[in-house]
Amino acid sequence: MGVVELWTLYAFAVSFTFLRTYARISAVGYRQLQVDDYLVWIAILIYTAQCSLGYSLGVYVHGFANDGMTPQERSALSRDDPEYGMRVTGSKIQVAGWTIAACLLWSLKLCVALFYLRLTNGLYKYATRICVAFGFIATSFIAVIFTIYFSCRPFHHYWQINPDPGNACTAAVSKNLIWVTFVFNVLTDIYLLLIPMPMLWKSSMKRYKKIASMVVLGAGMLVIVCAVVKTFYLISDPYNSAELTASWGTRETFIAIFTTNLPMIFPLLRNWFAPFLSSTIGSSNSKPQKPPPGSDFRTIGGGFGDGGERVVRVSRAAAYRARNNATDLTFDNESEEHILDGEDVRLRHMQFATSQQQKKDVAVVTGQFDVATQDRSNTLSKESF
């Protein structure tokens, strides 16, 4: 990987994360940021370390490590030779690189799981699946770290040049590291991808919106593709494996950062490019529809200051607007989605009344409040992403 490509990917990754944070603060305010909003910045710090290691491997040690050498070359290489020192340093960078890549990828998986936890708030049958995801992420991460630090004994053989330390202690081409990381990385990604798909497909969104939402939330498939490509190159080209590991590892983590941030960035991009997309995804919000009968909303402990429960009667048009405004996953920027599956659920902090509604509605509801509603059909509602 060239220096230009390395730092270009880094700049894009940081930019995506800034956009995510801007979108979240615009939607909910900085006081309402959640754990994953901070965790993604920890991931950026880890990514900074990974890019720095990749830069050092390519520029200072020229891609050398303790791999790709014949026994004769190992015995002929003197400790006083500058190449010997570069190979030792490169081997240490490889071990650090595997560790940092695992920390980065698994922290991003945790971000995705936390996002799904918000997405399915109130749906207990999906909460179980997400709890399984947390357990799977934790145990697989421990397995990968244990493989890195215990598959080569003694540990200092990771940077031994002569005699040949064996495949297990050659970090750049270690089959233990390659396959354990690959298997757990792909399996956890597949499991995370499968969590939102059934919910989206059962929702009442139009088909094209379902497909578009699945594309946004299913972008993690790109990480799997990159992991497959990286593993293929490492297995098929052992002589250039040190540099290939660093190059494809950096590309893989860049794609992981992009796909993790995409669901939060997409509503912002949708608003920015709405004039150009009005004929497709933007048109649904402008179509006039007949309001359904019924207009009672029950507010629970929100906005009135007394913590009690009141029934507020509003006009049918306002009631319909409130419910119709909560139907599009990742296509509107002002709220975070909750997928309903024929269950009672509370929509938190939903901004309901506007200045125009205050003039038209029978009763004015101001501020942020909780709305408890019951809908026996599969619907998709949302609060701030």
C-alpha positions as CSV (number, residue, x, y, z in Angstrom):
1,M,0.0,0.0,0.0
2,G,1.4,3.4,-1.0
3,V,1.7,6.2,1.4
4,V,-0.9,8.3,-0.5
5,E,-3.5,5.5,-0.4
6,L,-2.9,4.9,3.3
7,W,-3.4,8.5,4.4
8,T,-6.2,9.1,1.9
9,L,-8.2,6.2,3.4
10,Y,-7.4,7.6,6.9
11,A,-8.7,11.0,6.0
12,F,-11.9,9.6,4.6
13,A,-12.4,7.4,7.7
14,V,-12.0,10.4,10.0
15,S,-14.3,12.5,7.8
16,F,-17.0,9.8,7.9
17,T,-16.8,9.7,11.7
18,F,-17.1,13.5,11.9
19,L,-20.2,13.3,9.6
20,R,-21.7,10.7,11.9
21,T,-21.1,12.7,15.0
22,Y,-22.5,15.9,13.3
23,A,-25.6,14.0,12.2
24,R,-26.2,12.6,15.6
25,I,-25.7,15.9,17.4
26,S,-28.0,17.6,14.9
27,A,-30.6,14.9,15.5
28,V,-30.5,14.5,19.3
29,G,-28.1,17.0,20.7
30,Y,-24.7,16.3,22.3
31,R,-26.3,15.4,25.7
32,Q,-28.2,12.5,24.1
33,L,-25.2,10.9,22.4
34,Q,-24.9,7.2,23.2
35,V,-22.1,4.8,24.0
36,D,-21.5,3.8,20.4
37,D,-21.2,7.5,19.4
38,Y,-18.1,7.7,21.7
39,L,-16.8,4.2,21.0
40,V,-16.5,5.0,17.3
41,W,-14.0,7.7,18.2
42,I,-12.0,5.2,20.2
43,A,-12.0,3.1,17.1
44,I,-10.6,6.1,15.1
45,L,-7.7,6.3,17.7
46,I,-7.0,2.6,17.2
47,Y,-7.2,3.1,13.4
48,T,-4.6,6.0,13.7
49,A,-2.3,3.5,15.4
50,Q,-2.9,1.0,12.7
51,C,-2.1,3.4,9.9
52,S,1.0,4.6,11.7
53,L,2.2,1.0,12.0
54,G,1.4,0.4,8.3
55,Y,3.4,3.5,7.4
56,S,6.4,2.4,9.5
57,L,6.3,-1.1,8.0
58,G,6.4,0.2,4.5
59,V,8.7,3.2,4.9
60,Y,11.2,2.3,7.7
61,V,11.5,-1.4,7.4
62,H,10.6,-1.8,3.7
63,G,8.1,-4.5,4.4
64,F,10.6,-6.9,5.9
65,A,9.7,-9.4,8.6
66,N,10.8,-12.9,9.6
67,D,8.9,-14.5,6.7
68,G,9.8,-15.3,3.1
69,M,13.3,-16.6,3.7
70,T,15.0,-19.9,2.9
71,P,17.1,-21.6,5.6
72,Q,20.3,-20.6,3.7
73,E,19.2,-16.9,3.6
74,R,18.5,-17.0,7.4
75,S,21.9,-18.5,8.2
76,A,23.7,-16.1,5.9
77,L,22.0,-13.0,7.4
78,S,24.3,-11.4,10.0
79,R,23.0,-9.7,13.1
80,D,25.1,-6.7,12.1
81,D,23.3,-6.4,8.7
82,P,20.8,-3.5,8.7
83,E,18.3,-6.0,7.1
84,Y,18.4,-8.1,10.2
85,G,17.3,-5.2,12.4
86,M,14.6,-4.3,9.9
87,R,13.3,-7.9,9.9
88,V,13.1,-8.0,13.7
89,T,11.3,-4.6,13.9
90,G,9.0,-5.6,11.1
91,S,8.1,-8.9,12.8
92,K,7.2,-6.9,16.0
93,I,5.1,-4.6,13.9
94,Q,3.2,-7.6,12.5
95,V,2.3,-8.8,16.0
96,A,1.2,-5.3,17.0
97,G,-0.7,-5.0,13.8
98,W,-2.7,-8.2,14.3
99,T,-3.6,-7.0,17.8
100,I,-4.6,-3.5,16.8
101,A,-6.6,-4.8,13.8
102,A,-8.6,-7.2,16.1
103,C,-9.2,-4.4,18.6
104,L,-10.4,-2.1,15.9
105,L,-12.7,-4.6,14.1
106,W,-14.3,-5.9,17.3
107,S,-14.8,-2.4,18.7
108,L,-16.7,-1.6,15.5
109,K,-18.8,-4.8,15.8
110,L,-19.6,-3.6,19.3
111,C,-20.8,-0.2,17.9
112,V,-23.1,-2.0,15.5
113,A,-24.5,-4.2,18.2
114,L,-25.2,-1.1,20.4
115,F,-26.9,0.6,17.5
116,Y,-29.1,-2.4,17.0
117,L,-29.9,-2.3,20.7
118,R,-31.3,1.2,20.2
119,L,-33.0,0.2,17.0
120,T,-35.0,-2.6,18.7
121,N,-35.7,-0.9,22.0
122,G,-38.8,-2.3,23.5
123,L,-38.8,-5.5,21.4
124,Y,-37.7,-8.1,23.8
125,K,-37.5,-11.0,21.4
126,Y,-34.9,-9.1,19.4
127,A,-33.1,-8.0,22.5
128,T,-32.2,-11.7,23.1
129,R,-30.6,-11.9,19.7
130,I,-28.6,-8.8,20.4
131,C,-27.5,-10.1,23.8
132,V,-26.2,-13.2,22.0
133,A,-24.4,-10.9,19.7
134,F,-22.7,-9.2,22.6
135,G,-21.6,-12.6,24.0
136,F,-20.4,-13.7,20.5
137,I,-18.4,-10.5,20.0
138,A,-16.8,-10.9,23.5
139,T,-15.9,-14.6,23.3
140,S,-14.6,-14.3,19.7
141,F,-12.4,-11.3,20.5
142,I,-10.9,-13.2,23.5
143,A,-10.3,-16.2,21.2
144,V,-8.5,-14.1,18.6
145,I,-6.3,-12.3,21.3
146,F,-5.5,-15.6,22.9
147,T,-4.5,-17.0,19.5
148,I,-2.2,-14.0,18.8
149,Y,-0.4,-14.2,22.2
150,F,-0.4,-17.9,23.0
151,S,0.0,-19.7,19.6
152,C,3.7,-18.9,19.5
153,R,5.7,-20.0,22.5
154,P,8.1,-18.7,23.7
155,F,6.7,-15.3,22.6
156,H,10.0,-13.8,21.5
157,H,10.1,-16.3,18.7
158,Y,7.7,-14.0,16.8
159,W,10.8,-12.0,15.8
160,Q,13.3,-14.8,15.6
161,I,15.2,-14.8,12.3
162,N,17.5,-17.8,12.6
163,P,16.7,-20.7,12.9
164,D,13.3,-20.6,11.3
165,P,10.8,-20.1,14.1
166,G,8.1,-22.1,12.2
167,N,4.8,-21.0,10.8
168,A,3.1,-20.4,14.1
169,C,5.7,-17.8,15.1
170,T,5.8,-16.1,11.7
171,A,3.0,-13.5,12.3
172,A,2.7,-12.4,8.7
173,V,1.8,-15.9,7.4
174,S,0.8,-17.7,10.6
175,K,-2.1,-20.0,9.6
176,N,-3.3,-19.9,13.2
177,L,-3.7,-16.1,13.1
178,I,-5.0,-16.0,9.6
179,W,-7.8,-18.6,10.0
180,V,-8.9,-17.9,13.6
181,T,-9.2,-14.2,12.8
182,F,-10.9,-14.9,9.5
183,V,-13.4,-17.4,10.8
184,F,-14.5,-15.3,13.9
185,N,-14.5,-12.1,11.9
186,V,-16.8,-13.4,9.2
187,L,-19.1,-15.3,11.6
188,T,-19.7,-12.3,13.8
189,D,-20.3,-10.1,10.8
190,I,-22.8,-12.5,9.3
191,Y,-24.6,-12.8,12.6
192,L,-24.8,-9.0,13.0
193,L,-26.1,-8.7,9.4
194,L,-28.9,-11.2,10.1
195,I,-30.3,-9.3,13.1
196,P,-32.0,-6.4,11.3
197,M,-33.0,-8.1,8.1
198,P,-36.1,-10.0,9.3
199,M,-37.4,-6.9,11.1
200,L,-37.0,-4.8,8.0
201,W,-38.7,-7.3,5.8
202,K,-41.7,-7.6,8.2
203,S,-42.1,-3.9,8.4
204,S,-44.8,-2.0,6.6
205,M,-42.4,0.1,4.5
206,K,-42.7,0.1,0.8
207,R,-40.6,-2.5,-0.9
208,Y,-38.1,-0.1,-2.4
209,K,-37.5,1.4,1.0
210,K,-37.0,-2.0,2.5
211,I,-34.4,-2.9,-0.1
212,A,-32.7,0.5,0.3
213,S,-32.6,0.1,4.1
214,M,-31.3,-3.4,3.8
215,V,-28.5,-2.1,1.5
216,V,-27.6,0.5,4.1
217,L,-27.6,-1.9,7.1
218,G,-26.2,-4.7,5.0
219,A,-23.2,-2.8,3.8
220,G,-21.2,-4.8,6.3
221,M,-21.0,-7.5,3.6
222,L,-18.2,-5.4,2.1
223,V,-16.1,-6.1,5.2
224,I,-16.7,-9.9,4.6
225,V,-15.6,-9.6,1.0
226,C,-12.5,-7.7,2.0
227,A,-11.7,-10.3,4.7
228,V,-12.0,-13.0,2.1
229,V,-9.7,-11.2,-0.4
230,K,-7.1,-10.4,2.3
231,T,-7.0,-14.1,3.4
232,F,-6.7,-15.3,-0.2
233,Y,-3.7,-13.0,-0.8
234,L,-2.0,-14.0,2.4
235,I,-2.4,-17.7,1.7
236,S,-1.4,-17.5,-2.0
237,D,1.6,-15.1,-1.8
238,P,3.6,-15.9,1.3
239,Y,6.7,-14.1,0.1
240,N,5.0,-10.7,0.1
241,S,2.8,-11.5,3.0
242,A,4.1,-8.9,5.5
243,E,3.3,-5.9,3.3
244,L,0.0,-7.6,2.1
245,T,-1.1,-8.1,5.7
246,A,-0.6,-4.4,6.5
247,S,-2.2,-3.2,3.2
248,W,-5.3,-5.3,3.2
249,G,-5.7,-5.0,7.0
250,T,-5.9,-1.2,6.6
251,R,-8.3,-1.5,3.7
252,E,-10.5,-3.9,5.6
253,T,-10.7,-1.7,8.7
254,F,-11.4,1.4,6.6
255,I,-14.4,-0.4,5.0
256,A,-15.5,-1.4,8.5
257,I,-15.4,2.2,9.7
258,F,-17.4,3.3,6.6
259,T,-20.1,0.7,6.9
260,T,-20.4,1.2,10.7
261,N,-21.0,4.9,10.3
262,L,-23.2,4.7,7.1
263,P,-26.6,4.2,8.9
264,M,-26.1,7.4,10.9
265,I,-24.7,9.3,7.9
266,F,-27.3,8.3,5.4
267,P,-30.1,10.5,6.8
268,L,-27.8,13.5,6.6
269,L,-26.8,12.7,3.0
270,R,-30.5,12.2,2.2
271,N,-31.3,15.7,3.4
272,W,-28.4,17.2,1.5
273,F,-29.2,15.5,-1.7
274,A,-33.0,15.5,-1.4
275,P,-33.6,17.9,-4.3
276,F,-31.8,15.4,-6.6
277,L,-33.6,12.3,-5.2
278,S,-37.1,13.7,-4.8
279,S,-38.4,11.5,-7.5
280,T,-37.3,8.4,-5.7
281,I,-36.8,8.1,-2.0
282,G,-37.9,11.6,-1.1
283,S,-41.3,11.6,-2.8
284,S,-43.1,9.5,-0.2
285,N,-43.1,12.3,2.5
286,S,-44.8,14.8,0.1
287,K,-47.7,12.7,-1.0
288,P,-51.0,13.7,0.6
289,Q,-52.8,10.9,2.3
290,K,-56.1,10.7,4.0
291,P,-55.8,10.7,7.8
292,P,-57.0,7.6,9.6
293,P,-59.7,7.8,12.2
294,G,-58.8,8.3,15.8
295,S,-56.7,11.0,17.3
296,D,-56.0,10.2,20.9
297,F,-52.4,10.1,22.0
298,R,-51.5,9.1,25.5
299,T,-48.5,10.9,26.9
300,I,-46.6,9.2,29.7
301,G,-44.4,11.2,32.0
302,G,-43.1,13.7,29.4
303,G,-43.4,17.4,28.8
304,F,-45.9,18.3,31.4
305,G,-43.6,18.5,34.4
306,D,-45.8,16.4,36.8
307,G,-44.6,13.0,35.7
308,G,-48.2,11.9,35.5
309,E,-50.3,10.5,32.7
310,R,-52.6,12.6,30.5
311,V,-54.7,12.1,27.4
312,V,-54.2,14.9,24.9
313,R,-56.7,15.3,22.1
314,V,-55.3,16.7,18.9
315,S,-56.7,17.1,15.4
316,R,-56.9,14.0,13.3
317,A,-54.5,15.6,10.8
318,A,-51.9,16.2,13.5
319,A,-52.4,12.7,14.9
320,Y,-51.8,11.3,11.5
321,R,-48.8,13.4,10.9
322,A,-47.3,12.2,14.2
323,R,-47.7,8.6,13.2
324,N,-46.8,9.0,9.6
325,N,-43.6,10.8,10.5
326,A,-42.3,7.6,12.1
327,T,-42.2,5.2,9.2
328,D,-39.0,5.4,7.3
329,L,-35.8,3.7,8.4
330,T,-32.7,5.8,7.6
331,F,-34.5,8.0,5.2
332,D,-35.4,10.9,7.6
333,N,-32.8,12.6,9.7
334,E,-34.7,13.7,12.7
335,S,-35.3,10.5,14.6
336,E,-33.9,7.2,15.5
337,E,-35.7,4.1,14.4
338,H,-37.6,1.5,16.3
339,I,-39.0,-1.4,14.5
340,L,-42.4,-2.5,15.8
341,D,-43.7,-6.0,15.4
342,G,-47.3,-5.8,16.5
343,E,-46.3,-4.8,20.0
344,D,-46.9,-1.9,22.4
345,V,-43.9,0.4,22.4
346,R,-43.0,3.8,23.7
347,L,-41.6,6.4,21.3
348,R,-39.2,8.5,23.2
349,H,-38.5,12.2,22.9
350,M,-40.5,12.5,19.7
351,Q,-40.8,16.1,18.6
352,F,-44.5,16.4,17.8
353,A,-45.9,19.9,17.4
354,T,-44.6,22.5,15.0
355,S,-45.4,26.2,14.9
356,Q,-47.9,25.5,12.1
357,Q,-49.5,22.7,14.1
358,Q,-49.9,25.0,17.0
359,K,-52.2,27.2,15.0
360,K,-54.3,24.4,13.5
361,D,-54.6,21.7,16.2
362,V,-57.3,21.7,18.8
363,A,-54.7,21.1,21.6
364,V,-51.1,22.3,21.5
365,V,-48.5,19.8,22.5
366,T,-45.1,21.4,22.9
367,G,-41.6,20.1,23.9
368,Q,-40.5,16.6,23.8
369,F,-42.6,13.8,25.3
370,D,-43.2,10.1,25.2
371,V,-46.0,8.6,23.1
372,A,-47.3,5.2,23.9
373,T,-49.2,3.7,21.0
374,Q,-50.5,0.3,20.0
375,D,-50.3,-1.0,16.4
376,R,-51.1,-4.6,15.6
377,S,-49.7,-4.3,12.2
378,N,-46.0,-4.5,11.4
379,T,-44.8,-0.9,11.4
380,L,-41.6,0.9,11.6
381,S,-41.4,3.9,13.9
382,K,-38.5,6.1,14.8
383,E,-36.8,8.5,17.1
384,S,-33.5,10.2,16.7
385,F,-30.8,8.0,15.1
